[in-house]
Amino acid sequence: TSGSTGRPKGVVVPHGALANHMAWMARYLTLTPDDRVLARTSTSFDASVWELWLPLMNGAEVCVLPDDANRDPHALVTWMSRFDVTVAQFVPAHLTLVLAEAVHAAPLPRLRAVLCGGEPLPRA
């Protein structure tokens, strides 16, 4: 975590804490083996942990987004539609771009849960 210094610092997370958090998320999201979780966050960020471990610990699929698609909202939405992603995480600014693109590019009928963090989430 970089906090206010801008310099990365490692954080020790015990196995039990990770397992407990993944169990809580699985219950909260009612994750099943039918789910397909989008893995798009760099492994240098904490959100990548649940994007990878949550589906693996619950029999769901991990859908690893190619780097180039992560930088292009049209490619991202098209890819999510093609692979029937059901759970995804975005910072609000990126979510705004994705939602605008989804209206025009490709529907996301299986997307049932979107998690947001990292910055304030606007009401509209």
N, CA, C and O of each residue as an XYZ file, in Angstrom:
496
protein
N       0.844     -1.188      0.000
C       0.000      0.000      0.000
C       0.883      1.244      0.000
O       1.906      1.275      0.684
N       0.506      2.248     -0.744
C       1.336      3.452     -0.819
C       0.851      4.544      0.126
O       1.642      5.392      0.539
N      -0.435      4.540      0.477
C      -0.957      5.567      1.381
C      -0.651      6.956      0.868
O      -0.727      7.213     -0.334
N      -0.308      7.848      1.769
C      -0.066      9.234      1.372
C       1.379      9.486      0.958
O       1.696     10.557      0.439
N       2.261      8.508      1.183
C       3.675      8.728      0.857
C       3.972      8.516     -0.615
O       4.932      9.080     -1.140
N       3.162      7.712     -1.287
C       3.429      7.392     -2.683
C       4.461      6.297     -2.844
O       4.730      5.859     -3.963
N       5.043      5.848     -1.744
C       6.031      4.767     -1.787
C       5.371      3.458     -1.355
O       4.791      3.386     -0.272
N       5.455      2.420     -2.196
C       4.834      1.139     -1.843
C       5.429      0.543     -0.571
O       6.635      0.604     -0.331
N       4.539     -0.037      0.235
C       4.946     -0.745      1.442
C       4.187     -2.070      1.464
O       2.991     -2.120      1.179
N       4.889     -3.118      1.799
C       4.245     -4.416      1.899
C       3.367     -4.506      3.133
O       3.640     -3.869      4.150
N       2.315     -5.298      3.037
C       1.414     -5.527      4.155
C       1.257     -7.034      4.312
O       0.943     -7.728      3.344
N       1.470     -7.541      5.509
C       1.309     -8.965      5.777
C      -0.168     -9.245      6.040
O      -0.776     -8.644      6.925
N      -0.733    -10.162      5.263
C      -2.123    -10.566      5.453
C      -2.110    -12.054      5.795
O      -1.750    -12.872      4.948
N      -2.493    -12.419      7.013
C      -2.495    -13.829      7.399
C      -3.474    -14.651      6.561
O      -4.497    -14.140      6.106
N      -3.151    -15.920      6.365
C      -3.991    -16.830      5.587
C      -5.421    -16.847      6.113
O      -6.372    -16.812      5.333
N      -5.573    -16.902      7.434
C      -6.911    -16.946      8.025
C      -7.736    -15.716      7.705
O      -8.944    -15.817      7.491
N      -7.102    -14.562      7.671
C      -7.816    -13.324      7.347
C      -8.298    -13.348      5.899
O      -9.426    -12.953      5.606
N      -7.438    -13.814      4.999
C      -7.825    -13.909      3.589
C      -8.962    -14.912      3.419
O      -9.941    -14.630      2.729
N      -8.837    -16.076      4.042
C      -9.876    -17.099      3.926
C     -11.208    -16.588      4.474
O     -12.257    -16.827      3.874
N     -11.173    -15.888      5.606
C     -12.387    -15.339      6.197
C     -13.026    -14.296      5.281
O     -14.243    -14.287      5.098
N     -12.206    -13.426      4.711
C     -12.726    -12.392      3.810
C     -13.338    -13.016      2.553
O     -14.393    -12.577      2.094
N     -12.680    -14.039      1.994
C     -13.214    -14.703      0.802
C     -14.532    -15.408      1.125
O     -15.454    -15.398      0.310
N     -14.626    -16.018      2.306
C     -15.872    -16.682      2.707
C     -16.999    -15.665      2.842
O     -18.124    -15.919      2.410
N     -16.698    -14.507      3.444
C     -17.710    -13.459      3.575
C     -18.159    -12.974      2.197
O     -19.356    -12.828      1.951
N     -17.197    -12.722      1.293
C     -17.559    -12.237     -0.045
C     -18.401    -13.262     -0.794
O     -19.353    -12.895     -1.484
N     -18.063    -14.536     -0.667
C     -18.831    -15.584     -1.347
C     -20.275    -15.594     -0.855
O     -21.205    -15.743     -1.648
N     -20.458    -15.434      0.454
C     -21.825    -15.378      1.000
C     -22.542    -14.113      0.536
O     -23.697    -14.169      0.113
N     -21.863    -12.984      0.616
C     -22.459    -11.700      0.249
C     -22.879    -11.678     -1.223
O     -23.952    -11.182     -1.564
N     -22.024    -12.220     -2.084
C     -22.303    -12.217     -3.522
C     -23.093    -13.441     -3.972
O     -23.437    -13.558     -5.148
N     -23.384    -14.351     -3.047
C     -24.005    -15.639     -3.369
C     -23.322    -16.278     -4.585
O     -23.970    -16.667     -5.557
N     -21.998    -16.370     -4.496
C     -21.192    -16.909     -5.590
C     -21.458    -18.401     -5.763
O     -21.545    -19.145     -4.786
N     -21.587    -18.827     -7.015
C     -21.808    -20.241     -7.334
C     -20.832    -20.654     -8.437
O     -20.166    -19.803     -9.026
N     -20.745    -21.960     -8.720
C     -19.891    -22.411     -9.822
C     -20.318    -21.869    -11.190
O     -19.548    -21.943    -12.147
N     -21.521    -21.331    -11.292
C     -21.974    -20.736    -12.557
C     -21.411    -19.336    -12.783
O     -21.522    -18.798    -13.885
N     -20.809    -18.741    -11.755
C     -20.295    -17.378    -11.884
C     -18.979    -17.336    -12.646
O     -18.205    -18.293    -12.678
N     -18.766    -16.168    -13.261
C     -17.536    -15.882    -14.005
C     -17.054    -14.520    -13.525
O     -17.669    -13.494    -13.818
N     -15.954    -14.519    -12.789
C     -15.437    -13.312    -12.146
C     -14.349    -12.688    -13.011
O     -13.385    -13.349    -13.398
N     -14.521    -11.417    -13.302
C     -13.554    -10.687    -14.117
C     -12.301    -10.384    -13.303
O     -12.385     -9.775    -12.236
N     -11.146    -10.804    -13.799
C      -9.854    -10.486    -13.173
C      -9.164     -9.476    -14.078
O      -8.611     -9.832    -15.118
N      -9.204     -8.210    -13.669
C      -8.664     -7.143    -14.509
C      -7.709     -6.218    -13.768
O      -7.072     -5.362    -14.381
N      -7.608     -6.384    -12.464
C      -6.805     -5.486    -11.647
C      -5.365     -5.975    -11.561
O      -5.121     -7.171    -11.400
N      -4.419     -5.061    -11.666
C      -3.003     -5.398    -11.525
C      -2.763     -6.079    -10.183
O      -3.367     -5.710     -9.176
N      -1.888     -7.065    -10.173
C      -1.600     -7.775     -8.925
C      -0.888     -6.903     -7.901
O      -0.656     -7.342     -6.775
N      -0.541     -5.691     -8.267
C       0.048     -4.769     -7.290
C      -1.031     -4.072     -6.451
O      -0.704     -3.316     -5.537
N      -2.306     -4.318     -6.750
C      -3.412     -3.731     -5.996
C      -4.175     -4.817     -5.241
O      -4.273     -5.954     -5.700
N      -4.713     -4.454     -4.081
C      -5.383     -5.432     -3.228
C      -6.621     -6.057     -3.858
O      -6.939     -7.205     -3.550
N      -7.324     -5.353     -4.720
C      -8.538     -5.907     -5.334
C      -8.232     -7.142     -6.174
O      -9.105     -7.987     -6.373
N      -7.012     -7.251     -6.663
C      -6.656     -8.419     -7.474
C      -6.731     -9.703     -6.657
O      -6.956    -10.779     -7.211
N      -6.547     -9.598     -5.357
C      -6.560    -10.791     -4.506
C      -7.918    -11.473     -4.583
O      -7.994    -12.678     -4.824
N      -8.990    -10.714     -4.382
C     -10.301    -11.358     -4.421
C     -10.707    -11.721     -5.844
O     -11.416    -12.707     -6.045
N     -10.273    -10.947     -6.834
C     -10.618    -11.285     -8.218
C     -10.083    -12.666     -8.602
O     -10.684    -13.360     -9.422
N      -8.971    -13.057     -8.019
C      -8.387    -14.369     -8.319
C      -8.831    -15.450     -7.338
O      -9.270    -16.521     -7.757
N      -8.721    -15.181     -6.038
C      -8.974    -16.212     -5.040
C     -10.448    -16.511     -4.818
O     -10.804    -17.666     -4.582
N     -11.309    -15.516     -4.884
C     -12.731    -15.754     -4.623
C     -13.313    -16.815     -5.563
O     -13.911    -17.779     -5.086
N     -13.157    -16.668     -6.876
C     -13.702    -17.712     -7.744
C     -13.003    -19.061     -7.556
O     -13.657    -20.104     -7.574
N     -11.690    -19.045     -7.377
C     -10.964    -20.306     -7.222
C     -11.387    -21.061     -5.968
O     -11.424    -22.292     -5.973
N     -11.702    -20.350     -4.909
C     -12.099    -20.992     -3.652
C     -13.557    -21.438     -3.654
O     -13.995    -22.131     -2.735
N     -14.317    -21.044     -4.687
C     -15.746    -21.344     -4.705
C     -16.209    -22.049     -5.971
O     -17.409    -22.131     -6.230
N     -15.275    -22.554     -6.757
C     -15.637    -23.319     -7.944
C     -16.125    -22.493     -9.114
O     -16.626    -23.047    -10.093
N     -15.990    -21.183     -9.036
C     -16.393    -20.311    -10.145
C     -15.212    -20.137    -11.102
O     -14.106    -20.602    -10.824
N     -15.451    -19.477    -12.210
C     -14.397    -19.252    -13.200
C     -13.731    -17.902    -13.010
O     -14.376    -16.920    -12.641
N     -12.424    -17.867    -13.268
C     -11.667    -16.617    -13.312
C     -11.545    -16.246    -14.782
O     -11.032    -17.034    -15.577
N     -12.004    -15.070    -15.149
C     -11.896    -14.581    -16.526
C     -10.816    -13.503    -16.554
O     -11.070    -12.352    -16.199
N      -9.614    -13.883    -16.976
C      -8.477    -12.970    -16.960
C      -8.514    -12.094    -18.209
O      -8.346    -12.571    -19.332
N      -8.734    -10.821    -17.988
C      -8.846     -9.852    -19.077
C      -7.471     -9.541    -19.659
O      -6.536     -9.271    -18.905
N      -7.330     -9.573    -20.983
C      -6.058     -9.164    -21.590
C      -5.780     -7.686    -21.298
O      -6.702     -6.873    -21.244
N      -4.504     -7.349    -21.111
C      -4.123     -5.971    -20.770
C      -4.664     -4.946    -21.755
O      -5.136     -3.886    -21.343
N      -4.603     -5.243    -23.050
C      -5.045     -4.254    -24.036
C      -6.542     -3.964    -23.911
O      -6.967     -2.832    -24.138
N      -7.337     -4.956    -23.557
C      -8.781     -4.751    -23.396
C      -9.090     -3.914    -22.154
O     -10.124     -3.248    -22.101
N      -8.214     -3.943    -21.170
C      -8.437     -3.179    -19.945
C      -8.288     -1.682    -20.175
O      -8.800     -0.876    -19.398
N      -7.593     -1.311    -21.234
C      -7.365      0.112    -21.528
C      -8.342      0.674    -22.561
O      -8.293      1.863    -22.878
N      -9.216     -0.160    -23.079
C     -10.142      0.253    -24.134
C     -11.565     -0.142    -23.723
O     -11.901     -1.325    -23.764
N     -12.410      0.823    -23.326
C     -13.757      0.484    -22.851
C     -14.564     -0.366    -23.835
O     -15.287     -1.270    -23.417
N     -14.449     -0.086    -25.131
C     -15.184     -0.889    -26.119
C     -14.708     -2.340    -26.093
O     -15.521     -3.264    -26.065
N     -13.397     -2.533    -26.103
C     -12.841     -3.889    -26.071
C     -13.204     -4.590    -24.762
O     -13.500     -5.785    -24.759
N     -13.184     -3.858    -23.663
C     -13.512     -4.425    -22.351
C     -14.949     -4.916    -22.318
O     -15.208     -6.049    -21.911
N     -15.878     -4.082    -22.740
C     -17.294     -4.457    -22.716
C     -17.558     -5.611    -23.681
O     -18.297     -6.538    -23.350
N     -16.968     -5.562    -24.853
C     -17.128     -6.647    -25.824
C     -16.609     -7.957    -25.243
O     -17.252     -8.997    -25.376
N     -15.460     -7.906    -24.606
C     -14.853     -9.091    -24.002
C     -15.732     -9.621    -22.869
O     -15.964    -10.827    -22.780
N     -16.225     -8.727    -22.001
C     -17.093     -9.148    -20.897
C     -18.365     -9.813    -21.418
O     -18.826    -10.803    -20.850
N     -18.927     -9.276    -22.487
C     -20.125     -9.852    -23.081
C     -19.821    -11.225    -23.679
O     -20.577    -12.177    -23.485
N     -18.731    -11.317    -24.393
C     -18.339    -12.573    -25.055
C     -18.128    -13.699    -24.048
O     -18.489    -14.847    -24.310
N     -17.540    -13.369    -22.888
C     -17.237    -14.394    -21.897
C     -18.257    -14.464    -20.759
O     -18.011    -15.120    -19.747
N     -19.397    -13.795    -20.920
C     -20.503    -13.873    -19.955
C     -20.074    -13.602    -18.513
O     -20.425    -14.353    -17.604
N     -19.320    -12.534    -18.313
C     -18.870    -12.167    -16.970
C     -20.084    -11.863    -16.094
O     -21.009    -11.171    -16.518
N     -20.070    -12.390    -14.866
C     -21.183    -12.170    -13.937
C     -20.822    -11.246    -12.776
O     -21.702    -10.611    -12.195
N     -19.525    -11.163    -12.430
C     -19.080    -10.346    -11.298
C     -17.847     -9.558    -11.726
O     -16.917    -10.116    -12.308
N     -17.843     -8.252    -11.435
C     -16.708     -7.410    -11.830
C     -16.503     -6.305    -10.809
O     -17.396     -5.985    -10.024
N     -15.312     -5.730    -10.837
C     -14.942     -4.637     -9.933
C     -14.314     -3.517    -10.744
O     -13.496     -3.758    -11.632
N     -14.708     -2.282    -10.428
C     -14.164     -1.104    -11.108
C     -14.033      0.045    -10.123
O     -14.759      0.107     -9.131
N     -13.110      0.950    -10.396
C     -13.160      2.236     -9.708
C     -14.276      3.013    -10.398
O     -14.516      2.797    -11.586
N     -14.965      3.907     -9.696
C     -16.109      4.605    -10.282
C     -15.834      5.299    -11.616
O     -16.680      5.257    -12.509
N     -14.681      5.931    -11.771
C     -14.387      6.619    -13.036
C     -14.358      5.635    -14.203
O     -14.848      5.945    -15.289
N     -13.792      4.463    -13.986
C     -13.737      3.452    -15.047
C     -15.125      2.856    -15.276
O     -15.497      2.577    -16.416
N     -15.889      2.661    -14.206
C     -17.241      2.128    -14.338
C     -18.105      3.035    -15.207
O     -18.892      2.545    -16.016
N     -17.970      4.332    -15.052
C     -18.727      5.286    -15.869
C     -18.462      5.056    -17.351
O     -19.395      5.054    -18.153
N     -17.205      4.863    -17.719
C     -16.843      4.599    -19.118
C     -17.405      3.262    -19.589
O     -17.904      3.152    -20.709
N     -17.324      2.258    -18.741
C     -17.815      0.925    -19.097
C     -19.326      0.947    -19.305
O     -19.822      0.375    -20.276
N     -20.061      1.597    -18.408
C     -21.515      1.655    -18.548
C     -21.931      2.409    -19.802
O     -22.863      1.999    -20.493
N     -21.249      3.502    -20.096
C     -21.559      4.262    -21.316
C     -21.316      3.406    -22.549
O     -22.086      3.463    -23.508
N     -20.266      2.625    -22.529
C     -19.941      1.764    -23.668
C     -20.913      0.597    -23.769
O     -21.271      0.189    -24.874
N     -21.343      0.058    -22.642
C     -22.256     -1.084    -22.650
C     -23.584     -0.729    -23.300
O     -24.227     -1.584    -23.910
N     -23.993      0.512    -23.174
C     -25.247      0.953    -23.794
C     -25.153      0.856    -25.314
O     -26.138      0.542    -25.982
N     -23.964      1.127    -25.859
C     -23.799      1.182    -27.311
C     -23.150     -0.053    -27.920
O     -23.480     -0.423    -29.047
N     -22.250     -0.690    -27.216
C     -21.424     -1.731    -27.822
C     -22.006     -3.131    -27.683
O     -22.314     -3.786    -28.679
N     -22.152     -3.575    -26.466
C     -22.572     -4.953    -26.242
C     -23.337     -5.037    -24.926
O     -22.912     -4.466    -23.922
N     -24.455     -5.743    -24.930
C     -25.188     -5.899    -23.677
C     -24.415     -6.821    -22.731
O     -23.621     -7.654    -23.168
N     -24.656     -6.661    -21.458
C     -24.019     -7.507    -20.448
C     -25.120     -8.201    -19.633
O     -25.280     -7.920    -18.446
N     -25.876     -9.106    -20.265
C     -27.040     -9.687    -19.603
C     -26.720    -10.556    -18.398
O     -27.569    -10.712    -17.520
N     -25.535    -11.121    -18.327
C     -25.197    -12.002    -17.199
C     -24.536    -11.260    -16.049
O     -24.395    -11.821    -14.962
N     -24.123    -10.008    -16.258
C     -23.478     -9.240    -15.197
C     -24.497     -8.976    -14.094
O     -25.499     -8.298    -14.320
N     -24.243     -9.509    -12.904
C     -25.210     -9.401    -11.814
C     -24.659     -8.677    -10.597
O     -25.420     -8.274     -9.717
N     -23.338     -8.508    -10.537
C     -22.746     -7.834     -9.378
C     -21.553     -7.007     -9.826
O     -20.661     -7.498    -10.517
N     -21.554     -5.736     -9.417
C     -20.431     -4.836     -9.693
C     -20.000     -4.241     -8.365
O     -20.811     -3.666     -7.638
N     -18.728     -4.381     -8.057
C     -18.170     -3.803     -6.837
C     -17.356     -2.583     -7.218
O     -16.680     -2.576     -8.246
N     -17.420     -1.552     -6.391
C     -16.680     -0.315     -6.655
C     -15.867      0.068     -5.433
O     -16.264     -0.194     -4.298
N     -14.726      0.692     -5.681
C     -13.894      1.170     -4.587
C     -12.774      2.030     -5.119
O     -12.595      2.165     -6.330
N     -12.026      2.608     -4.208
C     -10.842      3.368     -4.580
C     -11.052      4.860     -4.720
O     -10.090      5.628     -4.705
N     -12.308      5.281     -4.859
C     -12.632      6.700     -4.977
C     -14.125      6.853     -4.713
O     -14.849      5.857     -4.724
N     -14.604      8.072     -4.476
C     -16.037      8.265     -4.215
C     -16.893      7.796     -5.393
O     -16.524      7.972     -6.554
N     -18.022      7.206     -5.078
C     -18.966      6.729     -6.081
C     -20.087      7.753     -6.216
O     -20.843      7.965     -5.268
N     -20.206      8.397     -7.388
C     -21.269      9.398     -7.551
C     -22.649      8.740     -7.554
O     -22.789      7.561     -7.877
N     -23.654      9.518     -7.192
C     -25.026      9.004     -7.160
C     -25.545      8.658     -8.548
O     -26.311      7.706     -8.692
N     -25.158      9.390     -9.548
C     -25.693      9.128    -10.889
C     -24.582      9.055    -11.900
O     -24.839      8.842    -13.085
